Amino acid sequence: MKRLQQIFLVLVTGLMAIAFALFSTTSALALPAKPNIIFIMADDLGNADLGYRGSDIKTPNIDKLAQGGARLEDFYGMPVCTPSRASLMTGRYAMRYGLQTLVIFPNHKYGLATDERTLPQALKEAGYKTAMVGKWHLGHADKKYWPQNRGFDSFYGNVVGEVDYFTKERGGVIDWQRDGKFLKEKGYYTTQIGDEAVKLIQNHKTKDPFFLYFASLSAHAPYQAPQKYLDQYSNIKETNRRSYAAMITALDDEIGKLVAALDAKGIRDNTLIVFSTDNGGPTSSLFATGARSPEERAKEGLSAEDSPPPINKPYSKGKGSLYEGGVRTVAWMNWPGQIKPGTVITEPIHMVDIFPTLVNLAGGSLTQAKPLDGKDIWATVTQGQPSPHEDILINVEVFRGSIRQGNWKLIKVATLPGKTELFDLAQDPSETTNLADKYPDVVNQLEAKLVQYAKEQVPSLWIKSQVDYLGAQSETSFDEDSGAIPSATETVLPK
């Protein structure tokens, strides 16, 4: 009898083990093996213009996600839009393919080189469905540059830079399309891309992981918002600042709707959300075309100085500059159960790092013809490990450049009379004290690294294009068979 009991116990134990294994396998299949990924790119957002960063601008949804995840406090974008977005899409510094200088203007013909492997292409190879809503700004004059030809299964938004938030018009053309077909639609830009993103989530088949690139135009000029948002800031006297604040709150509402859609779908816990802005907020009207003239400001009893509304404190300068206010951007990551709430990362990280980090999380391949500059930062974010970079190239052009190594940051301006600046960001994040004369050895070391990067850059496509680009910069070029819709008053489509 005892022998039979032992045999029975072994059989029961074995059956239980098999049942547990089958149950575990079934459970694993019930959820995607790979995380869904949403990357939210704000535009021209000031470093101090979110609620959790001390602003009086209302951003409760963004605040909750930032505080409930990892805040990337030393995250670098680029001085302006196009190179920053290119760095995200390729994992490679913009100087590798000629996008290091300024942005693609409406009448430019160039775009992100088509032999560059993009983030959505890499994620598609890993089995992801890919979608983009919002602003592209990586090439518009030729269809080969458009998002749906660079790895996105679907696209809804605009392909040039800024447009009117209500009419979607820029330079005589309505720049608004769905999957390559231009449209005339009523509505507010931010709300429309938010509604589209929610629909994408609601209609997604949960057995397939997805990548959603939510590229907001907000809070880029022109400063426009629906009245219901403007009414929330009636206490702000300055018109641009009031509109700017309203735009950010409108964006926050759409982010809240995204999270609610994930919750309703039951996939929030398996979705990584990453947030950044492309560059610092503009502090000069040169980089904010929606800023009003001194005469307009004077009529309201305000200072005649034409100052755009973003605030980048405690950092100096803003969009277009190599100072921290221009390149150190707001950024965070949130993934319930995977990233510890309240994490604060002060290790240097660059926009190029997003590509390898996300592709590795997706189980994709980083093997490609052109080497990546980005590094996988997941261990830095989740385990507190040091930055995987020895140094970070902030940017390099033929006339200027900047590099960071540890807490040291070098800015080199080559145009006469020239300038070399060295800052200790740990002690002086506002870059008030130039230490170049005090630490010549550090200057020499960093300058040698910067010069090496400079030798590797390809010619700037922006500078090359200027020879043939001496006309009005407001005209927008599209190929004649693109289907772009002229405005009611003029047409600038090629004849």
C-alpha positions, 0 to 999 in steps of 0.5 A: 500500500505504501508503495502505491501511495508513493507512485500516486504522489509522484504521478500527482506531482508530475501532473501538477507540474505539467498543468502549471507549465501549461497555465504559465504558457497560456498566461504568457500568451494572454499578454504581448511578450513585448511592450507597446511603446508611445513616444510623445514629442512636444515642440519648443517646450520651455524647461520650466513650463510644466506643473511638476517643474514648478510652473503655474501652467496646469499639466496634471496628466504629464505631472502624474506620469513624470512623477510616477516614472523616471525623470531624465534630468540631463537629457539632451535634444538638439538646438532646433527641431529637424536635427532633434527629430532626425536623431530620434529616428536614426539613433545617429547624430544629425551631422552624420547625414547633413541635418546638423544645421537649422531646420528644413524650410518650406522651400527646401527640397532635401530630407532625411537620407533614405538610406538611413534606417529609421526607428519605425523600420527597426520596430516593424522588423521586430513585429510591431505595428507602427503609427505616427500622428502630428509633425514630421519635419524630416522632408516634405518636397518629395514623397520618398521622405514622407513618414509612410515611406520611412517605416510608419504603417499609418500617418496623420498630421503635417510634414512641413514645420509649423502650420496654423493650428486651425487651418493647417496652412503654411505658405499658401498650402494646406499641410495636413494629410492622412497616409499621403492624401492631403485633406481639408479638415476643421478642428484644432491640431492638438485635439485632432491628433489626440483623437486619432491616437485614441482611435489607434489604441482602441482599434489595435489588436492586442496580440500585436505590439504597437509603436505610436509616435505622438509628435505634437506641434504644441507648443510651437508658434503660432501661439493659438488655442481654443477659447475654452483653454484661453479662459483658464488663463485669463489671469495672464496679461501677456497674450502670447504667454496666455496662449502658450499656457493654454496650448500646453494644457490642451496637450496635457488633456490629450495625453490624459486621454491616451492613458485613459484609452490604454487603461480601457483597453487593458494594456496600460501595464504593458505600455512604455510611455516616453516624453520629451521635447525636441529642443528648449523653448525659444527665447528670441523672436528669431526662433518663434515666428508667432511672437508679436512685434514690439509695436503690438506689445506696446499697444497692450502696455507691455515691454517693447522687447519682443520676447517669446513666452517659454521659460527655460530656467534655471538654464540659460538661453533657448532654442537655437543655442548650444547653451543648456536652455537650448539643448537640455530638454524636459524628458521622462519615462513611465512603465508601471511595474518596470520603472520605479516611481519617483526615479530621478536620473542625472546621468547625461543622455541624448536623443540618439539613445532612444533608438537602441533602447527601444529596439532592444526592449522590443527584441529587435536587431541593432545590426545595421550598415551604419553604426549607431551613436546612441547607447542603450540606457535602460540599465541607467533608467531602471538600475541606476547605472552610469551613463553608457557614454564616455562623452556626448556630442551635443552638436557640431557644425562647420562654425560651432560645436559643443560636447559634454563629458561628465560634468564638463561642457565645452562650447566652441564658436569658430566664426570670428572673433571666435569663442571657447567656453568651458562650464562645470554643469554640476556647480554651474548649470546656468552656465554663468562662469566660463572656466576655459582659462582656468582649466586649459587641459580640460579644454584641450581634451574636449576640443580634440574630441569635438574636432574629431567629430567635426572631421566625421561630419558630412556637409550641411544640407541646409548650407548647401541648399542656400545657393539655390534658395534666395527667394521668399522663404514662406513658399512651400514646395511639394512635388506637382503630383503630391496632391497638396491643396493650395490655399484659397488665395494663392498657389505655389505648387510647381508648374 
